[in-house]
């Protein structure tokens, strides 16, 4: 980062310092009464396992569970192409770190991302000593990026995305984010819309490559994943509701009651987005008198069986949702019926499952529009339309199967992001094994 960025960064750090002092009493109290918040606290302050001298490292960062899942194929490819590198995966959330441990087995170390304070990120960077940093979506942490730039460490945004809502927020802080963006080596982004928004925020246009979303590449379930067939319900009509948020479970249960009355034997998987809501959703099911089983109460691994006579499975484990989409009659992707912006719409589509989602899918706009055009995805406006669409799929096996095939074709159109992203990584590391140059990749991608 240039000299012009120094005043911006100083102002940012001064603001963080003041906020930290003011919030300190509340933070101490919160740590005392919430023991789980103390997990990984040392990592938050940059105390992470150090890379042994003489060993190159690659640092890969994703915000939370969804982003970590999208990074899994990237890490797998890095392990294959650079077997001598130490790969460190970080996440902002404890759930993301847990997901990394289970879904990214090719990583050497999984840690929590450090606080974006200069001395903290400097400590973490010194310990990890990365040759390259990859970060997903819009994880734009000014002190972190400034520290990387000061040490000459290239950073690449992968599967980058800036929603319309996030763009308005970032634009108000352009004075801070423009210098941070200037220090990023390459921006591998999901769409031309995101490319335009990044340029408006100050990113150099000649460093942007439109690759598409990595979530298409992440959609395949890992070997040995839990499946509906493995649970013993492979032939049953199953609706899988993934990454749900408050308000969505109630709407799904209302829709489900109508479906179950017309099709006995139908089943529902409820997978709340955040682990801290597992108990809340279990309480909701109990209050409504719904018979259900918690996944955590079943046998571990592939020995699990869905009990007969129990129509609802509460998926209160991490890393098992992807495999359960395969063979479902339909999937609902959460964060779309409420104003969250949506999660990975391609994950069920990649398994040949029809996808239903609400009107709020800004975070996956390109994928949602592609699915709707294909006939494999269905955007509903409200709870009433949700119930109608789910009933149409769960009560008509032929319609569900046809929509699933179309969803799979639409998901296939989104592939290729991983190959282009890896070409950019190779060029940045300076060792493209027979691949094209980064410049050529950028020209073709944009």
C-alpha positions as CSV (number, residue, x, y, z in Angstrom):
1,X,0.0,0.0,0.0
2,X,1.2,3.5,-0.8
3,X,1.8,6.5,1.3
4,X,-1.7,7.8,0.8
5,X,-3.1,4.7,2.6
6,X,-1.2,5.5,5.8
7,X,-3.6,8.2,7.2
8,X,-6.6,6.0,6.3
9,X,-5.1,3.0,8.1
10,X,-4.1,5.1,11.1
11,X,-7.7,6.4,11.4
12,X,-9.1,2.9,11.1
13,X,-6.8,1.5,13.7
14,X,-7.5,4.5,16.0
15,X,-11.2,3.8,15.7
16,X,-10.7,0.1,16.5
17,X,-8.5,1.0,19.5
18,X,-11.1,3.3,20.9
19,X,-13.9,0.8,20.3
20,X,-11.9,-1.9,22.0
21,X,-11.3,0.2,25.1
22,X,-15.0,1.1,25.4
23,X,-16.1,-2.5,24.8
24,X,-13.5,-4.1,27.1
25,X,-15.8,-4.5,30.2
26,X,-18.5,-6.1,28.2
27,X,-16.1,-8.3,26.4
28,X,-14.6,-9.6,29.7
29,X,-18.1,-10.2,31.1
30,X,-19.1,-12.1,27.9
31,X,-16.1,-14.3,28.1
32,X,-16.9,-15.1,31.8
33,X,-20.5,-16.1,31.1
34,X,-19.9,-17.7,27.7
35,X,-17.1,-20.3,28.0
36,X,-17.4,-21.3,24.3
37,X,-16.4,-17.8,23.3
38,X,-13.0,-18.4,25.0
39,X,-12.3,-21.3,22.6
40,X,-9.5,-20.3,20.3
41,X,-9.0,-16.9,22.0
42,X,-5.2,-17.2,21.7
43,X,-5.5,-17.6,18.0
44,X,-7.7,-14.5,17.8
45,X,-4.6,-12.7,19.2
46,X,-2.3,-14.2,16.6
47,X,-0.9,-17.1,18.6
48,X,-1.1,-19.7,15.8
49,X,1.2,-22.7,15.1
50,X,4.4,-21.5,13.4
51,X,5.6,-22.8,10.1
52,X,8.9,-24.6,10.5
53,X,11.9,-22.7,9.0
54,X,12.5,-23.5,5.3
55,X,9.0,-24.8,4.6
56,X,6.8,-22.7,2.3
57,X,3.3,-22.0,3.4
58,X,0.0,-21.0,1.8
59,X,-2.7,-19.3,3.9
60,X,-6.3,-19.9,2.8
61,X,-9.1,-17.9,4.5
62,X,-12.9,-18.2,4.5
63,X,-15.4,-16.3,6.6
64,X,-17.5,-19.2,7.8
65,X,-18.9,-22.7,7.0
66,X,-20.2,-21.9,3.5
67,X,-17.0,-20.3,2.4
68,X,-14.8,-23.0,3.9
69,X,-16.8,-25.6,2.0
70,X,-16.2,-23.7,-1.2
71,X,-12.5,-23.7,-0.5
72,X,-12.2,-27.4,0.0
73,X,-11.5,-28.2,-3.7
74,X,-9.0,-25.4,-3.9
75,X,-7.1,-26.8,-0.9
76,X,-7.3,-30.3,-2.4
77,X,-5.8,-29.0,-5.7
78,X,-3.1,-27.0,-3.8
79,X,-2.1,-30.1,-1.9
80,X,-1.8,-32.1,-5.1
81,X,0.2,-29.5,-7.0
82,X,2.3,-28.2,-4.2
83,X,2.9,-31.2,-1.9
84,X,5.8,-29.5,-0.1
85,X,3.8,-26.5,1.0
86,X,2.2,-26.2,4.5
87,X,-1.4,-25.2,4.0
88,X,-3.1,-23.2,6.8
89,X,-6.9,-22.6,6.7
90,X,-8.5,-19.9,8.8
91,X,-12.0,-19.0,9.5
92,X,-13.8,-16.1,11.3
93,X,-16.1,-18.4,13.2
94,X,-15.7,-21.4,15.4
95,X,-18.2,-23.2,13.2
96,X,-16.1,-22.5,10.2
97,X,-13.0,-23.8,11.9
98,X,-14.9,-27.0,12.9
99,X,-16.1,-27.3,9.3
100,X,-12.5,-26.9,8.0
101,X,-11.3,-29.7,10.3
102,X,-13.9,-32.1,8.9
103,X,-14.3,-30.9,5.3
104,X,-10.8,-29.8,4.4
105,X,-8.7,-32.8,5.4
106,X,-5.9,-31.7,3.1
107,X,-5.1,-28.7,5.3
108,X,-2.2,-29.0,7.7
109,X,-3.6,-26.6,10.3
110,X,-7.0,-25.0,10.9
111,X,-7.1,-21.8,13.0
112,X,-9.3,-18.8,13.8
113,X,-8.6,-15.6,11.9
114,X,-6.8,-13.0,14.0
115,X,-8.3,-9.7,15.1
116,X,-7.6,-7.0,12.5
117,X,-5.2,-5.1,14.7
118,X,-1.7,-4.4,13.4
119,X,0.4,-6.1,16.1
120,X,-2.0,-9.1,16.1
121,X,-2.0,-9.7,12.4
122,X,1.7,-9.1,12.3
123,X,2.2,-11.8,14.9
124,X,0.1,-14.3,12.9
125,X,1.8,-13.4,9.6
126,X,5.2,-13.9,11.1
127,X,4.2,-17.3,12.5
128,X,2.6,-18.7,9.4
129,X,5.1,-16.9,7.0
130,X,2.9,-17.5,3.9
131,X,4.2,-17.3,0.4
132,X,0.7,-16.6,-0.8
133,X,-2.7,-15.8,0.8
134,X,-6.1,-16.7,-0.7
135,X,-9.2,-15.2,0.8
136,X,-12.9,-15.7,-0.2
137,X,-15.7,-13.3,-1.1
138,X,-15.1,-9.9,0.5
139,X,-12.9,-10.7,3.5
140,X,-11.3,-7.2,3.1
141,X,-9.5,-6.6,6.4
142,X,-7.4,-3.4,6.0
143,X,-4.7,-4.1,8.6
144,X,-4.3,-7.7,7.4
145,X,-3.9,-6.7,3.8
146,X,-1.6,-3.8,4.7
147,X,0.6,-6.2,6.7
148,X,0.8,-8.6,3.7
149,X,1.7,-5.8,1.4
150,X,4.4,-4.5,3.7
151,X,5.9,-8.0,3.7
152,X,5.6,-8.4,-0.1
153,X,3.2,-11.4,0.3
154,X,0.7,-11.6,-2.6
155,X,-3.0,-11.9,-1.8
156,X,-5.7,-13.2,-4.1
157,X,-9.4,-12.9,-3.7
158,X,-11.1,-16.1,-4.9
159,X,-14.8,-16.6,-5.6
160,X,-15.2,-12.9,-4.9
161,X,-18.6,-11.5,-4.5
162,X,-20.0,-8.0,-3.6
163,X,-23.7,-7.9,-3.3
164,X,-25.7,-4.7,-4.0
165,X,-26.3,-4.3,-0.3
166,X,-22.6,-4.8,0.6
167,X,-21.6,-2.5,-2.2
168,X,-23.6,0.4,-0.7
169,X,-22.0,-0.2,2.7
170,X,-18.4,-0.5,1.3
171,X,-18.9,2.6,-0.8
172,X,-19.4,4.8,2.3
173,X,-16.0,3.6,3.4
174,X,-14.3,3.8,0.1
175,X,-11.5,6.0,1.6
176,X,-10.5,2.9,3.7
177,X,-11.2,0.1,1.3
178,X,-9.6,1.6,-1.9
179,X,-6.1,1.4,-0.4
180,X,-6.8,-2.2,0.8
181,X,-8.0,-3.3,-2.6
182,X,-4.9,-1.7,-4.2
183,X,-2.7,-4.1,-2.3
184,X,-4.5,-7.3,-3.6
185,X,-2.6,-9.0,-6.4
186,X,-5.6,-10.6,-8.2
187,X,-9.4,-10.6,-7.8
188,X,-11.0,-13.8,-9.0
189,X,-14.7,-12.9,-8.9
190,X,-18.0,-14.6,-9.5
191,X,-19.7,-12.2,-11.9
192,X,-19.2,-9.1,-14.0
193,X,-21.5,-7.2,-11.6
194,X,-19.0,-7.9,-8.8
195,X,-16.1,-6.9,-11.1
196,X,-17.8,-3.5,-11.7
197,X,-18.5,-2.9,-8.1
198,X,-14.9,-3.7,-7.1
199,X,-13.6,-1.2,-9.7
200,X,-16.0,1.4,-8.3
201,X,-14.5,0.7,-4.8
202,X,-11.0,1.2,-6.1
203,X,-9.8,-2.1,-7.3
204,X,-7.5,-2.0,-10.4
205,X,-9.5,-3.2,-13.3
206,X,-6.5,-5.0,-14.9
207,X,-6.3,-7.3,-11.9
208,X,-9.8,-8.7,-12.1
209,X,-10.6,-12.1,-13.5
210,X,-14.3,-13.3,-13.8
211,X,-14.1,-17.0,-12.9
212,X,-17.6,-17.8,-11.6
213,X,-18.4,-19.3,-8.2
214,X,-16.2,-21.9,-6.6
215,X,-19.3,-23.3,-4.9
216,X,-20.0,-25.3,-8.1
217,X,-16.7,-27.1,-7.7
218,X,-17.4,-27.6,-4.0
219,X,-20.7,-29.2,-4.6
220,X,-19.5,-32.8,-4.8
221,X,-19.8,-34.6,-1.5
222,X,-16.5,-36.0,0.0
223,X,-15.9,-39.7,-0.1
224,X,-17.7,-41.6,2.7
225,X,-20.3,-38.8,3.1
226,X,-23.5,-39.5,4.9
227,X,-26.3,-40.1,2.4
228,X,-30.1,-40.7,2.4
229,X,-29.5,-44.2,1.1
230,X,-27.0,-44.8,3.9
231,X,-29.6,-43.7,6.4
232,X,-32.0,-46.3,5.0
233,X,-34.4,-43.9,3.3
234,X,-33.1,-43.8,-0.2
235,X,-36.4,-44.7,-1.7
236,X,-38.5,-42.4,0.4
237,X,-39.7,-38.9,-0.8
238,X,-37.4,-36.6,1.2
239,X,-37.2,-32.9,1.4
240,X,-33.9,-31.5,2.6
241,X,-34.0,-28.0,4.0
242,X,-30.4,-26.7,4.3
243,X,-28.9,-23.6,6.0
244,X,-32.2,-22.4,7.5
245,X,-32.6,-19.3,9.6
246,X,-35.1,-18.1,12.2
247,X,-38.6,-17.9,10.6
248,X,-37.8,-20.4,7.9
249,X,-38.2,-23.5,10.0
250,X,-41.8,-22.5,10.9
251,X,-42.7,-21.9,7.3
252,X,-41.2,-25.2,6.3
253,X,-43.1,-27.1,9.0
254,X,-46.4,-25.5,7.9
255,X,-45.7,-26.6,4.3
256,X,-44.6,-30.0,5.6
257,X,-47.8,-30.7,7.5
258,X,-49.8,-30.4,4.3
259,X,-47.4,-32.7,2.4
260,X,-47.3,-35.3,5.1
261,X,-51.1,-35.5,5.2
262,X,-51.2,-36.2,1.5
263,X,-48.2,-38.5,1.3
264,X,-47.5,-40.6,4.3
265,X,-43.9,-41.8,4.5
266,X,-42.5,-38.5,3.3
267,X,-39.6,-37.2,5.3
268,X,-37.9,-33.9,6.1
269,X,-34.3,-33.0,7.0
270,X,-34.0,-29.7,8.8
271,X,-30.4,-28.3,8.8
272,X,-30.1,-25.0,10.7
273,X,-27.4,-22.7,9.4
274,X,-25.8,-22.0,12.8
275,X,-24.9,-24.7,15.4
276,X,-26.0,-22.4,18.2
277,X,-29.6,-22.8,16.9
278,X,-29.8,-26.6,17.0
279,X,-31.4,-26.5,20.5
280,X,-33.7,-23.7,19.4
281,X,-35.0,-25.7,16.5
282,X,-35.4,-28.8,18.6
283,X,-37.5,-26.9,21.0
284,X,-39.6,-25.6,18.1
285,X,-40.2,-29.2,16.9
286,X,-41.1,-30.3,20.4
287,X,-43.5,-27.4,20.9
288,X,-45.3,-28.3,17.6
289,X,-45.5,-32.0,18.6
290,X,-43.4,-33.1,15.7
291,X,-41.7,-36.5,16.0
292,X,-38.0,-36.0,15.2
293,X,-34.6,-37.5,15.7
294,X,-31.4,-35.6,16.3
295,X,-28.6,-36.7,14.0
296,X,-26.2,-36.5,16.9
297,X,-28.2,-39.1,18.7
298,X,-27.8,-41.7,15.9
299,X,-24.9,-43.9,15.3
300,X,-21.7,-42.2,14.1
301,X,-20.6,-42.0,10.4
302,X,-22.1,-44.3,7.8
303,X,-23.6,-46.6,10.5
304,X,-26.4,-44.1,11.2
305,X,-30.0,-45.1,10.4
306,X,-33.0,-42.9,10.3
307,X,-35.6,-44.5,12.7
308,X,-38.8,-45.8,11.2
309,X,-41.9,-43.8,12.0
310,X,-39.9,-40.6,12.6
311,X,-40.6,-38.2,9.8
312,X,-38.1,-35.4,10.7
313,X,-34.4,-35.5,11.1
314,X,-32.7,-32.5,12.7
315,X,-29.2,-32.3,11.3
316,X,-27.3,-31.0,14.3
317,X,-23.9,-32.0,13.1
318,X,-21.4,-30.1,10.8
319,X,-20.2,-31.2,7.4
320,X,-22.9,-33.7,6.5
321,X,-25.5,-31.7,4.7
322,X,-23.9,-31.9,1.2
323,X,-24.2,-35.7,1.0
324,X,-27.9,-35.7,2.1
325,X,-28.9,-33.6,-0.9
326,X,-28.3,-36.5,-3.2
327,X,-31.4,-38.6,-3.8
328,X,-33.8,-36.0,-2.2
329,X,-37.0,-35.2,-4.1
330,X,-36.4,-31.5,-3.5
331,X,-34.2,-29.1,-1.6
332,X,-34.9,-25.8,0.1
333,X,-31.9,-23.5,0.5
334,X,-32.2,-21.2,3.5
335,X,-31.4,-17.5,4.0
336,X,-33.7,-16.8,1.1
337,X,-37.2,-16.6,2.7
338,X,-35.8,-14.1,5.2
339,X,-33.6,-11.1,4.3
340,X,-30.2,-12.9,4.6
341,X,-29.3,-13.1,0.9
342,X,-29.1,-16.8,0.4
343,X,-26.6,-19.6,0.6
344,X,-25.2,-22.1,-1.9
345,X,-27.9,-22.9,-4.4
346,X,-25.6,-25.0,-6.6
347,X,-24.9,-27.6,-3.9
348,X,-28.2,-29.5,-4.2
349,X,-28.3,-28.8,-8.0
350,X,-25.0,-30.5,-8.5
351,X,-26.5,-33.7,-7.0
352,X,-29.5,-33.6,-9.4
353,X,-32.0,-32.3,-6.9
354,X,-34.6,-29.6,-7.7
355,X,-33.9,-26.4,-5.8
356,X,-36.5,-24.2,-4.1
357,X,-35.6,-20.8,-2.6
358,X,-37.2,-17.6,-1.5
359,X,-37.0,-14.1,-3.0
360,X,-33.9,-13.1,-1.1
361,X,-31.1,-14.8,-3.1
362,X,-28.9,-11.7,-3.7
363,X,-25.7,-13.6,-2.6
364,X,-26.3,-16.2,-5.3
365,X,-28.1,-14.2,-7.9
366,X,-26.3,-15.7,-11.0
367,X,-26.8,-19.3,-9.8
368,X,-30.5,-18.6,-8.9
369,X,-31.3,-17.0,-12.2
370,X,-29.5,-19.8,-14.1
371,X,-31.5,-22.5,-12.2
372,X,-34.8,-20.7,-12.8
373,X,-34.1,-20.4,-16.5
374,X,-33.3,-24.1,-16.7
375,X,-36.4,-25.3,-15.0
376,X,-34.4,-26.9,-12.2
377,X,-34.8,-24.1,-9.7
378,X,-37.9,-22.3,-8.4
379,X,-37.9,-18.9,-6.7
380,X,-41.0,-18.4,-4.5
381,X,-42.3,-15.1,-3.3
382,X,-43.6,-16.1,0.1
383,X,-44.6,-18.9,2.5
384,X,-47.8,-19.7,0.5
385,X,-45.8,-20.2,-2.8
386,X,-43.2,-22.2,-0.9
387,X,-45.9,-24.6,0.3
388,X,-47.3,-24.9,-3.2
389,X,-44.0,-25.5,-4.9
390,X,-42.8,-28.0,-2.3
391,X,-46.0,-30.0,-2.6
392,X,-45.8,-30.0,-6.4
393,X,-42.4,-31.6,-6.2
394,X,-42.9,-34.0,-3.2
395,X,-46.2,-35.3,-4.5
396,X,-45.1,-35.8,-8.1
397,X,-42.0,-38.0,-8.4
398,X,-41.8,-37.6,-12.2
399,X,-41.8,-33.8,-11.9
400,X,-39.2,-33.8,-9.2
401,X,-37.0,-36.1,-11.2
402,X,-37.3,-34.0,-14.4
403,X,-36.5,-30.8,-12.4
404,X,-33.5,-32.5,-10.8
405,X,-32.0,-33.4,-14.1
406,X,-32.4,-29.8,-15.3
407,X,-30.8,-28.5,-12.1
408,X,-27.8,-30.8,-12.7
409,X,-27.4,-29.4,-16.2
410,X,-27.6,-25.8,-15.0
411,X,-25.0,-26.6,-12.3
412,X,-22.7,-28.0,-14.9
413,X,-22.7,-24.7,-16.8
414,X,-21.1,-23.1,-13.7
415,X,-18.1,-25.3,-13.6
416,X,-14.6,-24.1,-14.6
417,X,-14.1,-21.5,-11.8
418,X,-11.6,-23.9,-10.1
419,X,-9.4,-24.3,-13.2
420,X,-9.2,-20.6,-13.9
421,X,-8.5,-19.8,-10.2
422,X,-5.7,-22.3,-10.1
423,X,-4.2,-20.9,-13.2
424,X,-4.0,-17.5,-11.4
425,X,-2.5,-19.1,-8.4
426,X,0.2,-20.9,-10.4
427,X,1.1,-17.7,-12.2
428,X,1.3,-15.8,-8.9
429,X,3.6,-18.4,-7.4
430,X,5.7,-18.2,-10.5
431,X,5.6,-21.8,-11.4
432,X,2.9,-22.5,-13.9
433,X,3.3,-26.2,-14.8
434,X,2.6,-26.0,-18.5
435,X,-0.3,-23.7,-17.9
436,X,-1.1,-20.4,-19.5
437,X,0.0,-17.1,-18.1
438,X,-2.0,-15.1,-15.6
439,X,-2.3,-12.3,-18.1
440,X,-3.8,-14.7,-20.7
441,X,-6.2,-16.1,-18.0
442,X,-7.3,-12.6,-17.1
443,X,-7.8,-11.6,-20.7
444,X,-9.9,-14.6,-21.4
445,X,-11.9,-14.4,-18.1
446,X,-12.9,-10.8,-18.5
